[in-house]
């Protein structure tokens, strides 16, 4: 089922999404990859304030390529989500509601998604040039020294994603295999 959602999203919106739903996200989301996650995690451990308010927000695991003249952003495809798994439960506990990436998540992350009534979306890897067309504005808001891994605030319009793990822990990577084998 196709759904249109506006980011940031609240827990009620996340709870309505089901594994396998096709969604189009419009609104504000943030980017963060490995280095930014590590730095945010260290910030939390030091009882310092994060550079962004993650409550209700969505983080896109993205390190865009440089923008060409006249473009808002370069190629904007997802990176492998499991690289953020060490840090994800902590961010979910602080109110992060959604994540966009690609690939499987650890059992600890899946349990944290369920506990925190959050959602994990996948964007199509290899389609970064097409996905970048959904990004209408991009600005670095933290960790500029990290280059492409800096945290960016993105304004997106109809960014296509698929719900992989819903707030109940249903996992499309598992259910799709079961469904295929049962045919």
SEVEXVEX-660928 format. One line per 3 residues: number of its first residue (from 1); their letters; for each residue x, y negated, z of C-alpha. Coordinates in pm, 1 decimal. Layout:
residues N
NUM	a	X Y Z; ...
END
This chain:
residues 183
1	xxx	0.0 0.0 0.0; 131.9 -346.5 -90.5; 140.5 -601.3 190.2
4	xxx	241.4 -964.9 198.5; 399.0 -1082.1 521.2; 533.8 -1413.2 641.5
7	xxx	858.0 -1422.5 837.6; 927.6 -1455.6 1118.3; 693.2 -1174.5 1223.2
10	xxx	538.7 -1097.4 1558.6; 508.8 -754.8 1720.1; 143.4 -727.8 1612.4
13	xxx	237.6 -771.3 1246.4; 520.6 -519.3 1281.7; 280.6 -270.9 1443.9
16	xxx	44.7 -292.8 1143.4; 317.1 -186.4 899.0; 350.4 181.7 813.1
19	xxx	640.4 381.4 681.3; 614.3 379.2 302.9; 438.8 41.1 277.6
22	xxx	563.3 -186.1 0.4; 596.0 -538.9 137.6; 670.9 -880.0 -0.7
25	xxx	830.9 -1107.9 256.2; 804.9 -1485.2 234.7; 932.8 -1733.0 491.5
28	xxx	1256.4 -1756.2 689.0; 1493.8 -1466.0 751.1; 1860.8 -1452.4 853.3
31	xxx	2162.4 -1267.5 717.4; 2422.9 -1091.6 928.3; 2666.8 -811.6 857.1
34	xxx	2930.5 -624.4 1055.1; 3151.3 -912.3 1165.8; 2858.2 -1135.2 1261.6
37	xxx	2694.0 -850.8 1455.5; 3016.1 -786.7 1644.6; 3044.1 -1154.8 1732.6
40	xxx	2678.7 -1177.8 1841.9; 2724.3 -867.7 2055.7; 3031.5 -1016.4 2224.2
43	xxx	2836.0 -1339.6 2281.1; 2560.8 -1142.8 2455.7; 2813.1 -951.4 2669.5
46	xxx	2961.5 -1286.4 2777.3; 2613.9 -1410.7 2877.3; 2637.2 -1689.6 2621.5
49	xxx	2361.8 -1817.4 2393.6; 2331.4 -1669.1 2046.1; 2372.2 -1913.9 1755.7
52	xxx	2021.8 -1827.8 1629.6; 1697.8 -1747.4 1805.1; 1635.7 -1385.5 1710.8
55	xxx	1295.9 -1359.6 1879.6; 1052.1 -1237.3 1613.2; 1304.8 -1278.1 1335.7
58	xxx	1426.0 -1049.8 1059.8; 1795.0 -993.8 989.4; 1893.5 -896.1 635.5
61	xxx	2217.5 -697.1 629.7; 2367.4 -903.1 350.5; 2696.3 -1057.9 251.8
64	xxx	2613.2 -1241.2 -69.9; 2852.8 -1301.0 -350.6; 2932.4 -1667.5 -424.5
67	xxx	2662.4 -1861.1 -605.3; 2718.2 -1956.2 -965.3; 2654.5 -2318.1 -1065.6
70	xxx	2283.6 -2392.2 -1046.2; 2207.5 -2091.3 -825.0; 2104.8 -2092.5 -459.0
73	xxx	2300.3 -1775.8 -379.0; 2494.8 -1505.0 -557.6; 2403.4 -1139.1 -572.6
76	xxx	2203.9 -1055.5 -259.4; 2185.1 -678.1 -227.7; 2167.6 -496.5 106.8
79	xxx	2461.8 -336.9 282.3; 2464.1 -2.8 463.0; 2264.6 -42.8 782.5
82	xxx	2436.5 223.5 990.7; 2736.9 -7.1 1027.1; 2521.7 -226.4 1254.8
85	xxx	2381.0 61.6 1461.5; 2615.9 2.6 1756.0; 2473.2 -347.7 1804.1
88	xxx	2111.9 -303.9 1694.2; 1946.5 -176.0 2015.7; 2081.3 -477.8 2205.5
91	xxx	1941.5 -720.2 1946.9; 1607.0 -538.5 1936.7; 1586.5 -560.3 2316.1
94	xxx	1630.5 -937.6 2282.1; 1334.3 -967.9 2047.1; 1459.0 -896.8 1694.5
97	xxx	1150.7 -769.4 1512.1; 1280.7 -660.6 1172.9; 1587.4 -553.6 982.7
100	xxx	1647.5 -517.9 609.1; 1923.3 -294.2 476.9; 1974.8 40.8 313.6
103	xxx	2038.0 390.5 440.8; 1961.8 593.6 749.2; 1965.2 474.2 1110.4
106	xxx	2093.4 652.2 1421.3; 1857.4 823.9 1666.5; 1936.2 546.3 1919.0
109	xxx	1826.3 277.1 1674.0; 1509.7 467.6 1584.5; 1422.3 502.2 1953.4
112	xxx	1487.4 130.4 2005.4; 1266.0 43.7 1706.9; 984.5 240.4 1871.5
115	xxx	1045.7 95.9 2218.8; 1054.5 -260.5 2088.2; 772.6 -221.7 1833.0
118	xxx	999.0 -337.2 1551.4; 1041.6 -232.8 1189.1; 1322.5 -133.2 954.2
121	xxx	1284.9 -227.1 589.2; 1497.3 -121.0 293.1; 1580.4 -334.8 -5.3
124	xxx	1693.1 -168.9 -325.8; 2068.9 -130.3 -340.9; 2215.5 -222.7 -677.1
127	xxx	1944.7 -481.1 -742.5; 2122.2 -773.4 -575.0; 2100.5 -1002.9 -876.9
130	xxx	1723.7 -952.7 -895.3; 1677.2 -987.1 -518.2; 1867.8 -1317.2 -521.6
133	xxx	1589.3 -1469.2 -734.3; 1357.4 -1437.3 -430.5; 1588.4 -1658.6 -223.0
136	xxx	1482.5 -2020.0 -260.7; 1722.2 -2176.6 -8.6; 2034.7 -2053.5 172.8
139	xxx	2244.5 -2229.5 433.4; 2519.5 -2113.0 666.3; 2404.5 -2164.1 1025.6
142	xxx	2675.4 -1983.0 1225.0; 3021.5 -1828.4 1199.2; 3124.0 -2017.8 886.6
145	xxx	3476.4 -1882.3 934.4; 3346.5 -1534.7 840.0; 3291.6 -1639.5 478.2
148	xxx	3035.0 -1416.2 308.7; 2965.0 -1252.8 647.0; 2859.1 -1581.5 807.8
151	xxx	2503.7 -1598.6 937.2; 2277.3 -1763.1 682.5; 1924.6 -1891.4 711.2
154	xxx	1733.3 -1790.5 400.0; 1401.5 -1915.1 274.2; 1257.0 -1628.7 72.4
157	xxx	954.0 -1587.1 -149.0; 809.1 -1242.7 -220.5; 1126.9 -1052.3 -129.3
160	xxx	1039.2 -689.4 -213.1; 1112.2 -433.7 59.1; 984.6 -93.1 169.7
163	xxx	906.4 -0.6 531.0; 1140.8 287.7 609.0; 1094.3 318.2 986.3
166	xxx	777.0 178.7 1138.2; 709.0 77.3 1498.1; 594.1 430.7 1579.1
169	xxx	919.2 583.8 1455.5; 778.8 731.9 1134.4; 1076.4 760.0 901.2
172	xxx	1025.3 756.6 524.3; 1362.4 922.5 468.7; 1228.7 1227.5 655.8
175	xxx	862.0 1225.4 553.1; 940.4 1182.3 182.3; 1161.1 1492.9 189.6
178	xxx	892.3 1692.4 371.9; 627.9 1574.0 125.7; 845.3 1669.9 -169.9
181	xxx	923.3 2015.2 -30.0; 554.0 2080.5 37.5; 454.3 2018.5 -327.0
END
